[in-house]
């Protein structure tokens, strides 16, 4: 049973900070150094100071930046820059955005969700995690004692009945509005009606929740709770650290978009399309598509039209040529990934990494392969032109069905298997753990 609760969130007081757009920030894992610096300069109260504080000259240790984040969090509350909701609420959250020339709206709500150890309840991860980000987020949660950004969770709701309850309620409410650097419009409504909250909680009670984004933060919340329990500082079952702030979106929401995550590979020797074709010919049907941007776009169009997980495109920097590869023999995957299910082995990113790259390309050409992940075709062609990478790989995105099926089987996809667009903003609502 998934337990969803309202909470008294902390939000910026726009009377003090001005335009909300100036103080919110993307989540930590998509911010590079250049954007971090820009956000620091944008507004003295930009949430980057909590979400991703930076090292400064004279810092006593690597821990100092987390202590500095905690200091901002403390003083913003004391100075009224951020104010706590006067009563328990859930926060309806919609994102209006454009992708590939089409306008979309994705809607859900922010609430506290009781933490469940993976494998024991109805909250399911779908992606593997890395130790570095978890260590970073644990330092931050220890210092701030707060969930600074929400985890993104999905739940099945074929009739959208839960979200409809909230949408009807919001008709008489006024939203807070922020626009991010990508032009995405973020709206939040505060819902305090106890009857509405009760109906939402009841609607989620018997449903599973699949983590779409925020696996590192969820595991960090689990680790933080374990620390408190082990030290005797968390004995109350309803204590805030037993919960985590989550954005919950119905899996049938029309605005739910999973973008492809293409691979750029550096650290390889120069290889041509002819050499790559020869390497892949044993398990793939190969089609030559030409060279340059036009061929790359044609390749992606063909992948989208096909709709399967076994179709890929490869661009080679040595000759700026593109191949379309359709895997027609996946039998080797049983040996390459014997501990995984057929659903996992047939996933596009699994086939790409295990079979095509690791077992064929890297074995044949050697080198020291290093990956960069991008979402647009033009990013791959730019990398090939710049010769910063020797190989570009276009791969179809996983579907919502892949996410739920693999997660429900208690398996996890390879890292960077999914990219849910747009990202949730940090700084709209904060969940205090004290």
Steps between C-alpha positions, in 0.01 A plus 500: 500500500641841399441761769459856368480792743452874485764723660581860587744587226736797490473738203659825390317817602470681166437826685864477605672333207296632206455281195501131597678423172810675636539283809418143388754265345521177302592189702864451589571222251441709185692812607850555362755745638402774256131481593586478868694827478219665305243400762717636780508834319132500405362576848648513851234253613518261208440146623829385345657601834317208660462256211860513376722726705857535376842493652641842578856623561591456864261210566624298795403168343286336236217505756491878514275543197233282664525699823465819295185361334358422845579857606302647213209265576501610865521872434247505217247351741591734784485805270168398347647453152349153513181446696333186622147417394263580789323166462556158345473497122576314183634701209360453151779552248467536122766558235415652164767440238578448135689210342552435131255776415220357714360660816445278805384534860607252767310508830546341839530592864762530774448308822686312766526127431602248765841351425510131415810286471534375144365150463266523798206713389333670208765759409717379213826636358578447133858627460837414650665762719856622548683546830630853434166683471362310802794607715457863388126503573552331839740775607239756395203340674704460821584871491161642401267234646264558211384361167604785272364352179228244429539146377296429188262205540247342265183313591248316282167681461332413170211739555713782649251504787749616766634792296148599398407551866786746530442671166138568597614646832756727336236672287431735790864543610776733380832340405855614557681519167865468400663470158832319473796555265352258245170686481307241701217658701465354849178555695427396860173512690466450876220257593404494868145361478503200735229321304691533173825389663324198651359396160846529341661293777232234464545494122872423532477255788487178297714610205870444435734793448786476252792738545548683170777738610681560826629150580811642668291732717261221597786270604656793685175551693507131593863526614425812705209330672718198580760728658242668720347168602840352585588799717164492682396839358197369314255301707173665395343306213344823372827695522576701188816300402276195450362680195637661187361776278383360169333630185235245402381481141252258346659270244227584251559876524500636141798723575727219616801506267801268505778638285767290334843505657754464221859393560818675391814289538851641534824317569473275192740487206367657183263259328311530176146398413644213292691367800198537726273324251738207480508483880122497542405291198485171691191598703358802314337589175687814388379786279736776383339842522756750377687772684443813707203655675243388244598134536486525881151648488389230253641236735303634794181527294537132404553398864187688604292354217610148586422541871699194604774469757732311264570781251801732539697751299876556513698798381878484453710813532775369271275531193189671643293207372187343648379141517161364602537169686211264570596224743366171364686258725483560874591147610833614645316709761415186696872449561585866533225574755397163648371649825249727329152441364409488134331841539830648623707327232273630222517861621668733251769632734575144618548376143708804414738476794526127565487361147594765246752712689658286772496162326568615145630855448718539809644149470596559138627857514624528859580840644370651823130569432343800677133592470316827474120502497291738286135521397493677164621373164674831426714450812632175353580652161676796665722260697594307187586822312713620790673160514453506879358148481570219257156340507141617543218257584131582457271283713122492542366600842350246735124521538292539814414131463868408506550704816208340684564144379869497583450678831214269601730205433737666751767557238673825419587641160853609412585859597371770261224275368227761536477877496167642606460848358468760636687476828326602819615832642669529837391778732127495435430308823738371768417219741662552840608183682503659845 
